[in-house]
Amino acid sequence: ARRAIICEGGMNLVFVGAEVGPWSKTGRLGDVLGGLPPAMAANGLQVMTDSLYYNQYKDVWNTTVLVEIKVADKIETVQFFHCYKRGVDRVFVDQPIFLEKVRGKIASKVYGLRL
């Protein structure tokens, strides 16, 4: 028997991935994070995606939010970009290490430095 799950305040979903279509996409992961969240939002859910910012998006805005995080023994600063498309909050995390080896629209490789 099927049972419905009812959340009184609504359900919030966050999808996190290295790529999200149409902004960054090399395969099916980008397709999934590009298409599934809007479908979920169309069903009344509050949906957000979080992905990396590869400095090639015309339709996102700089939130001016800076956060310091510890990576290994070093403090790194990350910045957040945002857009709202098809009922989904799209959040992009920017840090210079993501662009160190990126080419794609910028050149020819897709992702940044491998850690």
N, CA, C and O atoms as a printed pandas DataFrame, in Angstrom:
     atom_number atom_name residue_name chain_id  residue_number  x_coord  y_coord  z_coord
0              1         N          ALA        A               1    0.844   -1.186    0.000
1              2        CA          ALA        A               1    0.000    0.000    0.000
2              3         C          ALA        A               1    0.882    1.239    0.000
3              4         O          ALA        A               1    1.929    1.269    0.646
4              5         N          ARG        A               2    0.454    2.248   -0.722
5              6        CA          ARG        A               2    1.197    3.511   -0.782
6              7         C          ARG        A               2    0.729    4.429    0.327
7              8         O          ARG        A               2   -0.465    4.519    0.614
8              9         N          ARG        A               3    1.676    5.108    0.946
9             10        CA          ARG        A               3    1.340    6.089    1.979
10            11         C          ARG        A               3    1.989    7.413    1.624
11            12         O          ARG        A               3    3.122    7.449    1.143
12            13         N          ALA        A               4    1.289    8.472    1.854
13            14        CA          ALA        A               4    1.825    9.808    1.606
14            15         C          ALA        A               4    2.544   10.310    2.850
15            16         O          ALA        A               4    2.102   10.084    3.976
16            17         N          ILE        A               5    3.650   10.989    2.627
17            18        CA          ILE        A               5    4.357   11.641    3.727
18            19         C          ILE        A               5    3.941   13.102    3.705
19            20         O          ILE        A               5    4.116   13.789    2.698
20            21         N          ILE        A               6    3.399   13.570    4.799
21            22        CA          ILE        A               6    2.907   14.947    4.863
22            23         C          ILE        A               6    3.782   15.739    5.820
23            24         O          ILE        A               6    3.951   15.371    6.983
24            25         N          CYS        A               7    4.337   16.835    5.310
25            26        CA          CYS        A               7    5.140   17.737    6.138
26            27         C          CYS        A               7    4.366   19.035    6.253
27            28         O          CYS        A               7    4.085   19.683    5.246
28            29         N          GLU        A               8    4.024   19.414    7.458
29            30        CA          GLU        A               8    3.172   20.589    7.638
30            31         C          GLU        A               8    3.780   21.864    7.092
31            32         O          GLU        A               8    3.077   22.653    6.460
32            33         N          GLY        A               9    5.058   22.091    7.314
33            34        CA          GLY        A               9    5.690   23.321    6.829
34            35         C          GLY        A               9    6.196   23.182    5.408
35            36         O          GLY        A               9    6.838   24.100    4.897
36            37         N          GLY        A              10    5.930   22.085    4.767
37            38        CA          GLY        A              10    6.484   21.824    3.450
38            39         C          GLY        A              10    7.860   21.196    3.593
39            40         O          GLY        A              10    8.476   21.253    4.657
40            41         N          MET        A              11    8.320   20.612    2.536
41            42        CA          MET        A              11    9.615   19.955    2.574
42            43         C          MET        A              11   10.643   20.821    1.864
43            44         O          MET        A              11   10.363   21.395    0.812
44            45         N          ASN        A              12   11.818   20.912    2.437
45            46        CA          ASN        A              12   12.925   21.626    1.821
46            47         C          ASN        A              12   13.927   20.601    1.312
47            48         O          ASN        A              12   14.329   19.700    2.048
48            49         N          LEU        A              13   14.328   20.739    0.059
49            50        CA          LEU        A              13   15.312   19.835   -0.526
50            51         C          LEU        A              13   16.519   20.628   -0.990
51            52         O          LEU        A              13   16.374   21.704   -1.571
52            53         N          VAL        A              14   17.711   20.100   -0.735
53            54        CA          VAL        A              14   18.948   20.707   -1.223
54            55         C          VAL        A              14   19.698   19.640   -2.009
55            56         O          VAL        A              14   20.009   18.570   -1.484
56            57         N          PHE        A              15   19.982   19.939   -3.258
57            58        CA          PHE        A              15   20.774   19.057   -4.114
58            59         C          PHE        A              15   22.172   19.655   -4.218
59            60         O          PHE        A              15   22.315   20.839   -4.522
60            61         N          VAL        A              16   23.197   18.857   -3.970
61            62        CA          VAL        A              16   24.582   19.329   -4.014
62            63         C          VAL        A              16   25.338   18.490   -5.031
63            64         O          VAL        A              16   25.268   17.261   -5.004
64            65         N          GLY        A              17   26.062   19.151   -5.929
65            66        CA          GLY        A              17   26.835   18.413   -6.924
66            67         C          GLY        A              17   27.921   19.264   -7.548
67            68         O          GLY        A              17   27.912   20.490   -7.432
68            69         N          ALA        A              18   28.855   18.602   -8.213
69            70        CA          ALA        A              18   29.965   19.292   -8.874
70            71         C          ALA        A              18   29.518   20.012  -10.136
71            72         O          ALA        A              18   30.201   20.920  -10.609
72            73         N          GLU        A              19   28.382   19.615  -10.681
73            74        CA          GLU        A              19   27.883   20.277  -11.883
74            75         C          GLU        A              19   26.364   20.355  -11.837
75            76         O          GLU        A              19   25.698   19.513  -11.235
76            77         N          VAL        A              20   25.838   21.379  -12.482
77            78        CA          VAL        A              20   24.389   21.567  -12.541
78            79         C          VAL        A              20   24.058   22.231  -13.885
79            80         O          VAL        A              20   24.532   23.327  -14.183
80            81         N          GLY        A              21   23.238   21.546  -14.685
81            82        CA          GLY        A              21   22.871   22.082  -15.991
82            83         C          GLY        A              21   21.908   23.245  -15.850
83            84         O          GLY        A              21   21.102   23.259  -14.920
84            85         N          PRO        A              22   21.964   24.199  -16.723
85            86        CA          PRO        A              22   22.825   24.306  -17.896
86            87         C          PRO        A              22   24.154   25.006  -17.622
87            88         O          PRO        A              22   24.935   25.205  -18.552
88            89         N          TRP        A              23   24.428   25.377  -16.394
89            90        CA          TRP        A              23   25.618   26.168  -16.093
90            91         C          TRP        A              23   26.913   25.375  -16.233
91            92         O          TRP        A              23   27.853   25.841  -16.878
92            93         N          SER        A              24   26.975   24.203  -15.650
93            94        CA          SER        A              24   28.165   23.349  -15.772
94            95         C          SER        A              24   27.670   21.927  -15.961
95            96         O          SER        A              24   26.974   21.374  -15.109
96            97         N          LYS        A              25   28.041   21.346  -17.094
97            98        CA          LYS        A              25   27.481   20.036  -17.401
98            99         C          LYS        A              25   28.415   19.304  -18.354
99           100         O          LYS        A              25   28.732   19.802  -19.435
100          101         N          THR        A              26   28.850   18.120  -17.944
101          102        CA          THR        A              26   29.631   17.274  -18.845
102          103         C          THR        A              26   28.945   15.936  -19.055
103          104         O          THR        A              26   29.299   15.195  -19.972
104          105         N          GLY        A              27   27.982   15.622  -18.228
105          106        CA          GLY        A              27   27.325   14.322  -18.334
106          107         C          GLY        A              27   25.962   14.352  -17.684
107          108         O          GLY        A              27   25.321   15.399  -17.589
108          109         N          ARG        A              28   25.533   13.201  -17.245
109          110        CA          ARG        A              28   24.180   13.051  -16.711
110          111         C          ARG        A              28   23.972   13.704  -15.352
111          112         O          ARG        A              28   22.848   14.096  -15.038
112          113         N          LEU        A              29   25.013   13.837  -14.533
113          114        CA          LEU        A              29   24.844   14.507  -13.239
114          115         C          LEU        A              29   24.344   15.931  -13.453
115          116         O          LEU        A              29   23.422   16.375  -12.768
116          117         N          GLY        A              30   24.942   16.644  -14.394
117          118        CA          GLY        A              30   24.486   17.996  -14.708
118          119         C          GLY        A              30   23.049   18.014  -15.186
119          120         O          GLY        A              30   22.290   18.927  -14.859
120          121         N          ASP        A              31   22.668   16.995  -15.969
121          122        CA          ASP        A              31   21.281   16.885  -16.438
122          123         C          ASP        A              31   20.323   16.667  -15.269
123          124         O          ASP        A              31   19.260   17.283  -15.201
124          125         N          VAL        A              32   20.713   15.782  -14.349
125          126        CA          VAL        A              32   19.851   15.483  -13.193
126          127         C          VAL        A              32   19.674   16.723  -12.330
127          128         O          VAL        A              32   18.547   17.065  -11.970
128          129         N          LEU        A              33   20.771   17.406  -11.991
129          130        CA          LEU        A              33   20.660   18.591  -11.138
130          131         C          LEU        A              33   20.067   19.783  -11.875
131          132         O          LEU        A              33   19.644   20.752  -11.245
132          133         N          GLY        A              34   20.032   19.723  -13.197
133          134        CA          GLY        A              34   19.363   20.762  -13.963
134          135         C          GLY        A              34   17.865   20.527  -14.096
135          136         O          GLY        A              34   17.093   21.484  -14.145
136          137         N          GLY        A              35   17.442   19.257  -14.156
137          138        CA          GLY        A              35   16.041   18.945  -14.419
138          139         C          GLY        A              35   15.208   18.481  -13.242
139          140         O          GLY        A              35   14.039   18.850  -13.132
140          141         N          LEU        A              36   15.783   17.682  -12.362
141          142        CA          LEU        A              36   15.011   17.144  -11.237
142          143         C          LEU        A              36   14.561   18.225  -10.249
143          144         O          LEU        A              36   13.396   18.215   -9.851
144          145         N          PRO        A              37   15.429   19.157   -9.833
145          146        CA          PRO        A              37   14.978   20.179   -8.877
146          147         C          PRO        A              37   13.783   21.007   -9.362
147          148         O          PRO        A              37   12.863   21.228   -8.575
148          149         N          PRO        A              38   13.747   21.482  -10.632
149          150        CA          PRO        A              38   12.547   22.207  -11.069
150          151         C          PRO        A              38   11.289   21.335  -11.053
151          152         O          PRO        A              38   10.197   21.829  -10.774
152          153         N          ALA        A              39   11.438   20.046  -11.350
153          154        CA          ALA        A              39   10.281   19.145  -11.302
154          155         C          ALA        A              39    9.774   19.004   -9.871
155          156         O          ALA        A              39    8.566   18.972   -9.636
156          157         N          MET        A              40   10.693   18.920   -8.919
157          158        CA          MET        A              40   10.296   18.828   -7.509
158          159         C          MET        A              40    9.640   20.135   -7.058
159          160         O          MET        A              40    8.646   20.114   -6.331
160          161         N          ALA        A              41   10.196   21.271   -7.490
161          162        CA          ALA        A              41    9.626   22.575   -7.125
162          163         C          ALA        A              41    8.225   22.736   -7.704
163          164         O          ALA        A              41    7.359   23.348   -7.079
164          165         N          ALA        A              42    8.004   22.192   -8.893
165          166        CA          ALA        A              42    6.682   22.274   -9.523
166          167         C          ALA        A              42    5.631   21.515   -8.719
167          168         O          ALA        A              42    4.433   21.748   -8.879
168          169         N          ASN        A              43    6.080   20.609   -7.857
169          170        CA          ASN        A              43    5.167   19.861   -6.988
170          171         C          ASN        A              43    5.020   20.505   -5.617
171          172         O          ASN        A              43    4.519   19.877   -4.684
172          173         N          GLY        A              44    5.457   21.758   -5.492
173          174        CA          GLY        A              44    5.233   22.502   -4.259
174          175         C          GLY        A              44    6.332   22.423   -3.220
175          176         O          GLY        A              44    6.165   22.937   -2.114
176          177         N          LEU        A              45    7.450   21.796   -3.541
177          178        CA          LEU        A              45    8.546   21.708   -2.579
178          179         C          LEU        A              45    9.464   22.910   -2.719
179          180         O          LEU        A              45    9.570   23.493   -3.798
180          181         N          GLN        A              46   10.125   23.281   -1.637
181          182        CA          GLN        A              46   11.138   24.333   -1.691
182          183         C          GLN        A              46   12.459   23.656   -2.009
183          184         O          GLN        A              46   12.907   22.772   -1.279
184          185         N          VAL        A              47   13.083   24.077   -3.111
185          186        CA          VAL        A              47   14.249   23.361   -3.620
186          187         C          VAL        A              47   15.407   24.320   -3.859
187          188         O          VAL        A              47   15.220   25.451   -4.306
188          189         N          MET        A              48   16.612   23.839   -3.551
189          190        CA          MET        A              48   17.840   24.594   -3.771
190          191         C          MET        A              48   18.885   23.644   -4.342
191          192         O          MET        A              48   18.923   22.466   -3.986
192          193         N          THR        A              49   19.736   24.163   -5.232
193          194        CA          THR        A              49   20.913   23.408   -5.647
194          195         C          THR        A              49   22.146   24.182   -5.217
195          196         O          THR        A              49   22.158   25.413   -5.226
196          197         N          ASP        A              50   23.175   23.451   -4.845
197          198        CA          ASP        A              50   24.475   24.042   -4.513
198          199         C          ASP        A              50   25.511   23.388   -5.404
199          200         O          ASP        A              50   25.583   22.163   -5.503
200          201         N          SER        A              51   26.310   24.217   -6.048
201          202        CA          SER        A              51   27.342   23.703   -6.932
202          203         C          SER        A              51   28.511   24.674   -6.945
203          204         O          SER        A              51   28.466   25.731   -6.315
204          205         N          LEU        A              52   29.546   24.305   -7.664
205          206        CA          LEU        A              52   30.720   25.160   -7.770
206          207         C          LEU        A              52   30.489   26.243   -8.811
207          208         O          LEU        A              52   29.743   26.049   -9.771
208          209         N          TYR        A              53   31.133   27.377   -8.612
209          210        CA          TYR        A              53   31.043   28.502   -9.540
210          211         C          TYR        A              53   32.316   28.513  -10.368
211          212         O          TYR        A              53   33.412   28.689   -9.835
212          213         N          TYR        A              54   32.169   28.325  -11.677
213          214        CA          TYR        A              54   33.328   28.266  -12.562
214          215         C          TYR        A              54   33.534   29.560  -13.347
215          216         O          TYR        A              54   34.209   29.552  -14.377
216          217         N          ASN        A              55   32.960   30.677  -12.874
217          218        CA          ASN        A              55   33.203   31.999  -13.449
218          219         C          ASN        A              55   32.777   32.106  -14.909
219          220         O          ASN        A              55   33.470   32.737  -15.707
220          221         N          GLN        A              56   31.665   31.509  -15.263
221          222        CA          GLN        A              56   31.222   31.574  -16.653
222          223         C          GLN        A              56   29.711   31.736  -16.776
223          224         O          GLN        A              56   29.138   31.388  -17.809
224          225         N          TYR        A              57   29.062   32.253  -15.750
225          226        CA          TYR        A              57   27.609   32.315  -15.748
226          227         C          TYR        A              57   27.143   33.760  -15.826
227          228         O          TYR        A              57   27.513   34.585  -14.991
228          229         N          LYS        A              58   26.338   34.062  -16.823
229          230        CA          LYS        A              58   25.866   35.429  -17.024
230          231         C          LYS        A              58   24.663   35.776  -16.158
231          232         O          LYS        A              58   24.437   36.949  -15.863
232          233         N          ASP        A              59   23.892   34.781  -15.747
233          234        CA          ASP        A              59   22.609   35.048  -15.105
234          235         C          ASP        A              59   22.615   34.895  -13.588
235          236         O          ASP        A              59   21.548   34.797  -12.981
236          237         N          VAL        A              60   23.783   34.873  -12.965
237          238        CA          VAL        A              60   23.848   34.775  -11.503
238          239         C          VAL        A              60   24.374   36.083  -10.935
239          240         O          VAL        A              60   25.081   36.826  -11.616
240          241         N          TRP        A              61   24.028   36.360   -9.688
241          242        CA          TRP        A              61   24.488   37.602   -9.064
242          243         C          TRP        A              61   25.318   37.290   -7.833
243          244         O          TRP        A              61   25.117   36.281   -7.157
244          245         N          ASN        A              62   26.242   38.172   -7.567
245          246        CA          ASN        A              62   27.143   38.036   -6.431
246          247         C          ASN        A              62   26.389   38.426   -5.166
247          248         O          ASN        A              62   25.894   39.548   -5.061
248          249         N          THR        A              63   26.299   37.518   -4.216
249          250        CA          THR        A              63   25.585   37.808   -2.973
250          251         C          THR        A              63   26.408   38.680   -2.029
251          252         O          THR        A              63   25.878   39.205   -1.050
252          253         N          THR        A              64   27.675   38.835   -2.311
253          254        CA          THR        A              64   28.672   39.534   -1.476
254          255         C          THR        A              64   28.889   38.851   -0.127
255          256         O          THR        A              64   29.502   39.434    0.767
256          257         N          VAL        A              65   28.397   37.626    0.029
257          258        CA          VAL        A              65   28.626   36.862    1.257
258          259         C          VAL        A              65   29.971   36.155    1.137
259          260         O          VAL        A              65   30.198   35.387    0.201
260          261         N          LEU        A              66   30.854   36.418    2.087
261          262        CA          LEU        A              66   32.160   35.769    2.157
262          263         C          LEU        A              66   32.223   34.954    3.437
263          264         O          LEU        A              66   31.829   35.427    4.503
264          265         N          VAL        A              67   32.720   33.726    3.330
265          266        CA          VAL        A              67   32.833   32.853    4.495
266          267         C          VAL        A              67   34.235   32.257    4.508
267          268         O          VAL        A              67   34.740   31.803    3.480
268          269         N          GLU        A              68   34.855   32.263    5.678
269          270        CA          GLU        A              68   36.170   31.640    5.816
270          271         C          GLU        A              68   35.994   30.213    6.314
271          272         O          GLU        A              68   35.276   29.960    7.281
272          273         N          ILE        A              69   36.670   29.278    5.630
273          274        CA          ILE        A              69   36.618   27.879    6.043
274          275         C          ILE        A              69   38.047   27.345    6.146
275          276         O          ILE        A              69   38.959   27.830    5.477
276          277         N          LYS        A              70   38.215   26.346    6.994
277          278        CA          LYS        A              70   39.537   25.747    7.150
278          279         C          LYS        A              70   39.646   24.544    6.220
279          280         O          LYS        A              70   38.828   23.626    6.277
280          281         N          VAL        A              71   40.659   24.556    5.368
281          282        CA          VAL        A              71   40.946   23.449    4.464
282          283         C          VAL        A              71   42.366   22.997    4.772
283          284         O          VAL        A              71   43.325   23.735    4.548
284          285         N          ALA        A              72   42.489   21.786    5.284
285          286        CA          ALA        A              72   43.780   21.289    5.792
286          287         C          ALA        A              72   44.235   22.258    6.879
287          288         O          ALA        A              72   43.513   22.461    7.855
288          289         N          ASP        A              73   45.395   22.848    6.736
289          290        CA          ASP        A              73   45.892   23.787    7.752
290          291         C          ASP        A              73   45.776   25.230    7.305
291          292         O          ASP        A              73   46.428   26.108    7.870
292          293         N          LYS        A              74   44.967   25.482    6.315
293          294        CA          LYS        A              74   44.889   26.805    5.712
294          295         C          LYS        A              74   43.460   27.346    5.796
295          296         O          LYS        A              74   42.497   26.587    5.692
296          297         N          ILE        A              75   43.333   28.642    5.981
297          298        CA          ILE        A              75   42.018   29.296    5.947
298          299         C          ILE        A              75   41.774   29.783    4.521
299          300         O          ILE        A              75   42.580   30.524    3.959
300          301         N          GLU        A              76   40.661   29.359    3.951
301          302        CA          GLU        A              76   40.273   29.763    2.598
302          303         C          GLU        A              76   38.986   30.575    2.680
303          304         O          GLU        A              76   38.131   30.317    3.528
304          305         N          THR        A              77   38.857   31.547    1.803
305          306        CA          THR        A              77   37.640   32.353    1.735
306          307         C          THR        A              77   36.820   31.899    0.538
307          308         O          THR        A              77   37.339   31.781   -0.572
308          309         N          VAL        A              78   35.541   31.645    0.768
309          310        CA          VAL        A              78   34.632   31.300   -0.322
310          311         C          VAL        A              78   33.570   32.390   -0.439
311          312         O          VAL        A              78   33.228   33.058    0.537
312          313         N          GLN        A              79   33.068   32.546   -1.636
313          314        CA          GLN        A              79   32.067   33.560   -1.930
314          315         C          GLN        A              79   30.881   32.866   -2.590
315          316         O          GLN        A              79   31.044   31.831   -3.236
316          317         N          PHE        A              80   29.700   33.431   -2.430
317          318        CA          PHE        A              80   28.493   32.789   -2.942
318          319         C          PHE        A              80   27.814   33.638   -4.015
319          320         O          PHE        A              80   27.712   34.859   -3.897
320          321         N          PHE        A              81   27.354   32.957   -5.060
321          322        CA          PHE        A              81   26.582   33.566   -6.132
322          323         C          PHE        A              81   25.216   32.883   -6.151
323          324         O          PHE        A              81   25.072   31.769   -5.649
324          325         N          HIS        A              82   24.213   33.548   -6.729
325          326        CA          HIS        A              82   22.842   33.041   -6.641
326          327         C          HIS        A              82   22.047   33.411   -7.883
327          328         O          HIS        A              82   22.307   34.431   -8.521
328          329         N          CYS        A              83   21.094   32.586   -8.211
329          330        CA          CYS        A              83   20.028   32.952   -9.144
330          331         C          CYS        A              83   18.802   32.110   -8.798
331          332         O          CYS        A              83   18.908   31.081   -8.130
332          333         N          TYR        A              84   17.666   32.555   -9.251
333          334        CA          TYR        A              84   16.409   31.841   -9.015
334          335         C          TYR        A              84   15.812   31.540  -10.375
335          336         O          TYR        A              84   15.383   32.451  -11.082
336          337         N          LYS        A              85   15.781   30.277  -10.745
337          338        CA          LYS        A              85   15.279   29.864  -12.054
338          339         C          LYS        A              85   14.327   28.693  -11.901
339          340         O          LYS        A              85   14.608   27.748  -11.164
340          341         N          ARG        A              86   13.212   28.755  -12.591
341          342        CA          ARG        A              86   12.241   27.648  -12.645
342          343         C          ARG        A              86   11.857   27.144  -11.260
343          344         O          ARG        A              86   11.710   25.941  -11.045
344          345         N          GLY        A              87   11.694   28.087  -10.312
345          346        CA          GLY        A              87   11.240   27.732   -8.974
346          347         C          GLY        A              87   12.313   27.198   -8.050
347          348         O          GLY        A              87   12.008   26.702   -6.965
348          349         N          VAL        A              88   13.580   27.293   -8.468
349          350        CA          VAL        A              88   14.684   26.721   -7.693
350          351         C          VAL        A              88   15.721   27.792   -7.379
351          352         O          VAL        A              88   16.141   28.544   -8.259
352          353         N          ASP        A              89   16.127   27.853   -6.110
353          354        CA          ASP        A              89   17.257   28.703   -5.731
354          355         C          ASP        A              89   18.530   27.987   -6.151
355          356         O          ASP        A              89   18.785   26.859   -5.730
356          357         N          ARG        A              90   19.325   28.644   -6.980
357          358        CA          ARG        A              90   20.595   28.075   -7.441
358          359         C          ARG        A              90   21.718   28.832   -6.743
359          360         O          ARG        A              90   21.876   30.037   -6.936
360          361         N          VAL        A              91   22.490   28.126   -5.937
361          362        CA          VAL        A              91   23.597   28.733   -5.201
362          363         C          VAL        A              91   24.897   28.158   -5.749
363          364         O          VAL        A              91   25.029   26.947   -5.931
364          365         N          PHE        A              92   25.852   29.045   -6.010
365          366        CA          PHE        A              92   27.155   28.641   -6.534
366          367         C          PHE        A              92   28.240   29.118   -5.575
367          368         O          PHE        A              92   28.237   30.268   -5.136
368          369         N          VAL        A              93   29.163   28.223   -5.259
369          370        CA          VAL        A              93   30.250   28.519   -4.326
370          371         C          VAL        A              93   31.497   28.831   -5.142
371          372         O          VAL        A              93   31.922   28.035   -5.980
372          373         N          ASP        A              94   32.078   30.002   -4.887
373          374        CA          ASP        A              94   33.255   30.443   -5.633
374          375         C          ASP        A              94   34.485   30.445   -4.741
375          376         O          ASP        A              94   34.457   30.939   -3.614
376          377         N          GLN        A              95   35.558   29.886   -5.267
377          378        CA          GLN        A              95   36.864   29.906   -4.605
378          379         C          GLN        A              95   37.896   29.788   -5.717
379          380         O          GLN        A              95   37.725   28.961   -6.613
380          381         N          PRO        A              96   38.967   30.589   -5.692
381          382        CA          PRO        A              96   39.932   30.594   -6.802
382          383         C          PRO        A              96   40.477   29.221   -7.194
383          384         O          PRO        A              96   40.814   29.014   -8.359
384          385         N          ILE        A              97   40.571   28.289   -6.263
385          386        CA          ILE        A              97   41.107   26.969   -6.599
386          387         C          ILE        A              97   40.260   26.273   -7.666
387          388         O          ILE        A              97   40.776   25.433   -8.403
388          389         N          PHE        A              98   38.968   26.607   -7.762
389          390        CA          PHE        A              98   38.104   25.976   -8.757
390          391         C          PHE        A              98   38.488   26.378  -10.173
391          392         O          PHE        A              98   38.179   25.659  -11.123
392          393         N          LEU        A              99   39.157   27.518  -10.329
393          394        CA          LEU        A              99   39.509   28.023  -11.655
394          395         C          LEU        A              99   40.957   27.767  -12.033
395          396         O          LEU        A              99   41.355   28.101  -13.149
396          397         N          GLU        A             100   41.754   27.193  -11.156
397          398        CA          GLU        A             100   43.177   27.055  -11.433
398          399         C          GLU        A             100   43.470   26.278  -12.702
399          400         O          GLU        A             100   44.417   26.610  -13.416
400          401         N          LYS        A             101   42.683   25.249  -13.004
401          402        CA          LYS        A             101   42.915   24.482  -14.227
402          403         C          LYS        A             101   41.670   24.427  -15.101
403          404         O          LYS        A             101   41.587   23.599  -16.008
404          405         N          VAL        A             102   40.721   25.283  -14.844
405          406        CA          VAL        A             102   39.475   25.235  -15.597
406          407         C          VAL        A             102   39.691   25.823  -16.973
407          408         O          VAL        A             102   40.367   26.835  -17.153
408          409         N          ARG        A             103   39.087   25.146  -17.939
409          410        CA          ARG        A             103   39.108   25.722  -19.262
410          411         C          ARG        A             103   37.675   25.757  -19.767
411          412         O          ARG        A             103   37.081   26.830  -19.671
412          413         N          GLY        A             104   37.060   24.725  -20.288
413          414        CA          GLY        A             104   35.660   24.777  -20.721
414          415         C          GLY        A             104   35.374   26.030  -21.517
415          416         O          GLY        A             104   36.061   26.291  -22.505
416          417         N          LYS        A             105   34.385   26.815  -21.124
417          418        CA          LYS        A             105   34.110   28.074  -21.809
418          419         C          LYS        A             105   35.280   29.031  -21.625
419          420         O          LYS        A             105   35.506   29.915  -22.451
420          421         N          ILE        A             106   36.023   28.848  -20.534
421          422        CA          ILE        A             106   37.173   29.714  -20.267
422          423         C          ILE        A             106   38.379   29.229  -21.070
423          424         O          ILE        A             106   39.175   30.046  -21.532
424          425         N          ALA        A             107   38.527   27.916  -21.242
425          426        CA          ALA        A             107   39.631   27.367  -22.036
426          427         C          ALA        A             107   39.244   25.962  -22.508
427          428         O          ALA        A             107   38.395   25.847  -23.392
428          429         N          SER        A             108   39.843   24.854  -21.944
429          430        CA          SER        A             108   39.419   23.543  -22.448
430          431         C          SER        A             108   39.195   22.448  -21.413
431          432         O          SER        A             108   38.548   21.453  -21.739
432          433         N          LYS        A             109   39.687   22.572  -20.201
433          434        CA          LYS        A             109   39.378   21.571  -19.175
434          435         C          LYS        A             109   38.119   21.993  -18.447
435          436         O          LYS        A             109   37.694   23.144  -18.542
436          437         N          VAL        A             110   37.522   21.058  -17.718
437          438        CA          VAL        A             110   36.242   21.355  -17.091
438          439         C          VAL        A             110   36.385   21.774  -15.647
439          440         O          VAL        A             110   35.861   22.819  -15.261
440          441         N          TYR        A             111   37.075   20.998  -14.837
441          442        CA          TYR        A             111   37.116   21.268  -13.408
442          443         C          TYR        A             111   38.488   21.735  -12.972
443          444         O          TYR        A             111   39.470   21.585  -13.699
444          445         N          GLY        A             112   38.548   22.309  -11.768
445          446        CA          GLY        A             112   39.782   22.875  -11.236
446          447         C          GLY        A             112   40.738   21.848  -10.668
447          448         O          GLY        A             112   40.635   20.651  -10.938
448          449         N          LEU        A             113   41.652   22.336   -9.890
449          450        CA          LEU        A             113   42.729   21.566   -9.291
450          451         C          LEU        A             113   42.207   20.354   -8.543
451          452         O          LEU        A             113   41.244   20.459   -7.783
452          453         N          ARG        A             114   42.827   19.215   -8.748
453          454        CA          ARG        A             114   42.450   18.000   -8.010
454          455         C          ARG        A             114   43.130   18.032   -6.658
455          456         O          ARG        A             114   44.341   18.236   -6.572
456          457         N          LEU        A             115   42.356   17.830   -5.598
457          458        CA          LEU        A             115   42.923   17.844   -4.247
458          459         C          LEU        A             115   43.192   16.439   -3.772
459          460         O          LEU        A             115   43.672   16.246   -2.654
